[in-house]
Structures are given as C-alpha cells and as structure tokens.
Amino acid sequence: MNIVRLRGLKGLGGLGRVGGFRSLGSGPSNLQVEREKHTHNVAIVRPPPPNFAQGLVTHFPTPTGTDYGVALEQWEGYCKVFKDHKGWELKMLGEARVKGGSGTHCPDSVFVEDTAVLFKDDVVGEDVAVICSNMAEIRRPEVGTMEEAIEGTGAFRVERIDGEGELLDGGDVLKVPGGNRVYVGLSSRSTPGGVERLQRVLPNHDIRGVPTTKVLHLKSCVTALPDGTIIGYDPIVDDTGFFDEGYLGLPEEGGAHVVVLDEKTLLMAASAPKSAEILAKKGYNIEVADISQFEKLEGCVTCLSVRWRK
Ligand SMILES: NC(=O)NCCC[C@H](N)C(=O)O
C-alpha cells in the first residue's frame, strides 16, 4: 500500500518514517488517473501541527501535559494501521494555516474528519463529497486543503454546506453501513439548518438529526459496526433508544468509537480494552492505536481520517 501526498504539502518535518510519499499533480490527465486508480479504500489524513496542544476543548477540562512528540508518534501509529491493512491507501493533506495560509497553523487540523464527508449515492451511482462548515471559526481554514484535494481527484460531485445558519461538522455525521441511513448530531457544532441542507443535497439518503448535548460530536458517543448495529457509551448518549438499527452499550468512552477497516476488522483506541474484548468475542478482529494525545483534545479514532471507500 502506498501513501500518496496531496497537493499543497509544504514539508514533512520529522515524519519521514511514514515513508513512500508521492505528489499528485492537478492536470486533467492526473484527474483521470485518480478516477481509474480508485481501486483501494483511501484514508485522507494530516499530521498534527506544532501548536497542536492549543486545540479546542468544549466538554473536557483544558488538557495538561499534551506532548507533541508523542502525538506525532501516535499519529504515525494510526497511519500505520491503514498502511498495513490490505486494501487501504493513505493520502496526506497539506498544512492548514489561519488567515489564508500566512498565519499560524490551525491547531486542530489533524482532526480532518470534521472538514468533509464522502457519500455514495447508489441510486444514481455517484460519489458525493460534502464540504463542511465548521462552527468553530479557527477551524474554518482547514476546509480549503481538503476541498482542493477532493476536487483534484475529479471523482466527486462536490456539495457545500454554506448557507445562512447551515453548520455541519463531519464528526457529527454517522453513515450506517449497508444502507442509506445517516444520523447527524445536533451538537454545538451542527445545526438543524445543516441537517436540512444535507438532506437536500442527498435526496436518496435518509438523514436524521440526533440530539447530542453531552459530547462534542455524535461520533464522540456512538459509531456503527459493519452490520449496522450502533455502539455507544451510555453515560454520554442523549437517547440510547433513538436508533432503529439496535444499540449496544460498551463499557468505555473510547469503546464507542470504531473505524471499519473491513467487514471483519475494526480499528479502536487503546483506551478501550474491555470494549475491544467484547467486540472481539463477537468475531471482529481488532486493530488498536494509542491516540491518548488526541483524546485529550476530544478526538477519537474516527476523527483522524476521512475515509473514501471503493
Ligand atoms: N470528529 C471529531 O471527533 N473531531 C474532534 C475535534 C476535536 C477538536 N479539538 C475540536 O474541538 O474541534
């Protein structure tokens, strides 16, 4: 599996060990190559910036002891899970800076999930990229590099959530595997207007707003298994009875978060060993990444990548 560098990446800093980067051009022939190359699942990532420790916190206490060196190592470990898993390819975004590229780094820019959500519209056979509009102003410049990378593939119909009162963070968008149901957290970052716009741009999906008041994003408290079962950590879920697919409570907050690597394999955080054991007993292979530095800033395994499934 390759790690492919997307346009706009300025420097790799100490990240050489991730290795194998390749830059993509932007001409029409490259777009065509990208379309044809989509034979793998793609995880789009971005390394944590040097001022990562200044990331936002909303529901957690202000973190102390965030270590940038450890964060970089953990991010590399997270990337390695995709790198080593058959069928996945990594693409890395360029850095995001406030004030249109001339200011300081956007401290939360490693949490790429919040900038865009990729859908498949099976009814019309189309890949659709929804570019998000972050409620947190300091995070808004992060969107540009993601949008550019997505447009550069030439593979998506690109939609933007950009109207008055329309706010949506990718971390609030839970696509249920195996169907067209999408749950969207009505959190401090995503508004009913954002949910309504999402339904308008995805008429063949069933989009449902979910009250989300106890955590940052919907996917901070629930995600979905490959069979569609919603999993969560009860103390932080507003209404565990909300989900038609069925709900399974797990014993740790980090246990509420899975990235589906394939039908049988889940990526989970090292902070949730009991939950991992429960899911392993259900027959899943569990890949573990230690993301403790990101968890201090209200991040989880889903938020460190945007997944484009083939
Ligand atoms: N999708 C996610 O769960 N994103 C986590 C974002 C954490 C970041 N510190 C923020 O507050 O925006």
The ligand as an SDF file (V2000), in Angstrom:
LIG
                    3D

 12 11  0  0  0  0  0  0  0  0999 V2000
  -14.5490   14.4020   14.6260 N   0  0  0  0  0  0  0  0  0  0  0  0
  -14.0350   14.6610   15.8020 C   0  0  0  0  0  0  0  0  0  0  0  0
  -14.3340   13.9860   16.7730 O   0  0  0  0  0  0  0  0  0  0  0  0
  -13.2340   15.7000   15.9280 N   0  0  0  0  0  0  0  0  0  0  0  0
  -12.5900   16.0850   17.1190 C   0  0  0  0  0  0  0  0  0  0  0  0
  -12.2500   17.5310   17.1030 C   0  0  0  0  0  0  0  0  0  0  0  0
  -11.5520   17.9630   18.3440 C   0  0  0  0  0  0  0  0  0  0  0  0
  -11.1050   19.4070   18.3250 C   0  0  0  0  0  0  0  0  0  0  0  0
  -10.3400   19.6740   19.4820 N   0  0  0  0  0  0  0  0  0  0  0  0
  -12.2850   20.3520   18.2420 C   0  0  0  0  0  0  0  0  0  0  0  0
  -12.7730   20.7670   19.2930 O   0  0  0  0  0  0  0  0  0  0  0  0
  -12.7380   20.7080   17.1670 O   0  0  0  0  0  0  0  0  0  0  0  0
  1  2  1  0
  2  3  2  0
  2  4  1  0
  4  5  1  0
  5  6  1  0
  6  7  1  0
  7  8  1  0
  8  9  1  0
  8 10  1  0
 10 11  2  0
 10 12  1  0
M  END
$$$$
